[in-house]
Amino acid sequence: MKINEKEFEDILKDLKALAAELGATVRFEKGDFKGGYCLLKDSKVIVINKIANLQRKVMILSAALKELGIDQIYLTPKLREIIDEMNEEK
């Protein structure tokens, strides 16, 4: 699937909303790491390197959401396809 820059911004926004729905906080931080899902004092946190490009941010957030368990949640077919595709590209 070919996705342009503007679409990645919208996808990132949708994925952040989905993370919030699942009770996870998404944080964009600077550092020498890729990012991912973790538990911090009983809080679900997804940390993403803020200097990563949009596609990489979407990939990291998609993988973290998969880890949180989105199989039983309704997602638009397009969003589910993007999440599955991003996890295959890792």
C-alpha positions as CSV (number, residue, x, y, z in Angstrom):
1,M,0.0,0.0,0.0
2,K,1.4,3.4,-1.0
3,I,0.9,6.0,1.7
4,N,1.8,9.7,1.3
5,E,3.1,12.0,4.1
6,K,-0.2,13.6,4.8
7,E,-1.9,10.2,5.2
8,F,0.9,9.2,7.7
9,E,0.0,12.2,9.8
10,D,-3.7,11.2,9.9
11,I,-2.8,7.6,10.6
12,L,-0.6,8.6,13.5
13,K,-3.4,10.7,14.9
14,D,-5.8,7.8,14.6
15,L,-3.3,5.4,16.2
16,K,-2.7,7.8,19.1
17,A,-6.5,8.0,19.7
18,L,-6.7,4.2,19.7
19,A,-3.9,4.0,22.2
20,A,-5.8,6.4,24.5
21,E,-8.9,4.3,24.1
22,L,-6.8,1.3,25.3
23,G,-5.6,3.3,28.3
24,A,-2.1,3.9,27.0
25,T,-0.2,7.1,27.0
26,V,1.9,7.9,23.9
27,R,5.0,9.9,24.6
28,F,7.5,11.3,22.0
29,E,10.9,11.6,23.6
30,K,14.4,12.4,22.3
31,G,17.1,9.8,22.8
32,D,19.1,6.9,21.5
33,F,16.2,4.4,21.2
34,K,13.6,3.2,18.8
35,G,10.6,3.0,21.1
36,G,7.9,0.7,22.0
37,Y,5.4,-0.3,24.7
38,C,6.2,-0.6,28.4
39,L,4.6,-0.5,31.8
40,L,5.6,2.3,34.0
41,K,4.3,2.2,37.6
42,D,1.1,0.4,36.5
43,S,0.6,2.8,33.6
44,K,0.7,1.7,30.0
45,V,3.2,3.9,28.1
46,I,4.2,3.9,24.5
47,V,7.4,5.8,23.9
48,I,8.4,6.9,20.4
49,N,11.6,8.6,19.4
50,K,10.5,12.1,18.4
51,I,13.3,12.4,15.7
52,A,12.1,9.3,13.9
53,N,10.3,9.9,10.6
54,L,6.5,9.6,10.3
55,Q,6.6,6.1,8.8
56,R,8.8,4.8,11.6
57,K,6.6,6.4,14.2
58,V,3.6,4.7,12.7
59,M,5.4,1.4,12.6
60,I,6.4,1.6,16.3
61,L,3.0,2.7,17.4
62,S,1.4,-0.1,15.3
63,A,3.6,-2.7,16.9
64,A,2.9,-1.4,20.4
65,L,-0.8,-1.5,19.8
66,K,-0.6,-5.1,18.5
67,E,1.2,-5.9,21.8
68,L,-1.6,-4.2,23.8
69,G,-4.1,-6.4,22.0
70,I,-6.3,-5.0,19.4
71,D,-7.7,-8.2,18.0
72,Q,-11.1,-7.9,19.8
73,I,-11.5,-4.2,19.1
74,Y,-13.4,-2.8,16.1
75,L,-11.1,-0.9,13.7
76,T,-11.8,0.4,10.3
77,P,-10.6,-2.1,7.7
78,K,-8.1,0.4,6.4
79,L,-6.6,1.1,9.9
80,R,-6.4,-2.7,10.6
81,E,-4.7,-3.3,7.3
82,I,-2.2,-0.5,8.0
83,I,-1.4,-1.9,11.4
84,D,-0.9,-5.4,10.0
85,E,1.2,-4.1,7.1
86,M,3.4,-2.0,9.4
87,N,4.1,-5.0,11.6
88,E,5.1,-7.1,8.6
89,E,7.7,-4.4,7.6
90,K,9.5,-4.3,10.9
